[in-house]
Amino acid sequence: MEVQAIRDRVEGIKAKREALIRLLEQPNLGTLRIDVNQALEEIDDLLEEFDRTFPAE
């Protein structure tokens, strides 16, 4: 898989991250809030690692 294809997929992940942030704004999440927060942390870690591995040109 070429780097541009990976970059395209990462952009899709960034868009889905925004959906998780909107989900956190819902007052009735209950314990699901913990899972959403964990997912956001993991996505952020992956995005940081991607940026370190494939710096923007």
C-alpha positions as CSV (number, residue, x, y, z in Angstrom):
1,M,0.0,0.0,0.0
2,E,1.5,3.3,-0.9
3,V,1.8,6.2,1.5
4,Q,-0.9,8.3,-0.2
5,A,-3.4,5.5,0.3
6,I,-2.5,5.3,4.0
7,R,-2.8,9.1,4.3
8,D,-6.3,8.9,2.7
9,R,-7.3,6.3,5.3
10,V,-5.9,8.4,8.1
11,E,-8.0,11.4,6.9
12,G,-11.1,9.1,7.2
13,I,-10.1,8.2,10.8
14,K,-9.8,11.9,11.6
15,A,-13.3,12.5,10.3
16,K,-14.6,9.6,12.5
17,R,-12.8,11.1,15.5
18,E,-15.0,14.2,15.2
19,A,-18.1,11.9,15.4
20,L,-16.8,10.6,18.7
21,I,-16.3,14.1,20.0
22,R,-19.9,14.9,19.1
23,L,-21.0,11.7,20.9
24,L,-19.2,12.9,24.1
25,E,-21.5,15.9,24.1
26,Q,-24.5,13.7,24.7
27,P,-25.7,13.8,28.3
28,N,-27.1,10.3,28.4
29,L,-23.9,8.3,27.6
30,G,-23.5,6.7,31.1
31,T,-20.6,4.3,31.3
32,L,-20.2,4.4,27.5
33,R,-18.4,7.7,28.0
34,I,-15.4,5.7,29.3
35,D,-15.2,3.7,26.1
36,V,-15.6,6.8,23.9
37,N,-12.8,8.5,25.9
38,Q,-10.6,5.5,25.5
39,A,-11.3,5.3,21.8
40,L,-10.3,9.0,21.4
41,E,-7.1,8.5,23.3
42,E,-6.1,5.5,21.1
43,I,-7.0,7.4,17.9
44,D,-4.9,10.4,19.1
45,D,-2.0,8.1,19.8
46,L,-2.2,6.4,16.4
47,L,-2.4,9.8,14.7
48,E,0.6,11.1,16.5
49,E,2.6,7.9,15.7
50,F,1.6,8.2,12.0
51,D,2.7,11.9,11.9
52,R,6.1,10.9,13.4
53,T,6.5,8.0,11.0
54,F,5.3,9.9,7.9
55,P,5.9,13.6,8.4
56,A,4.0,16.0,6.2
57,E,5.9,16.8,3.1
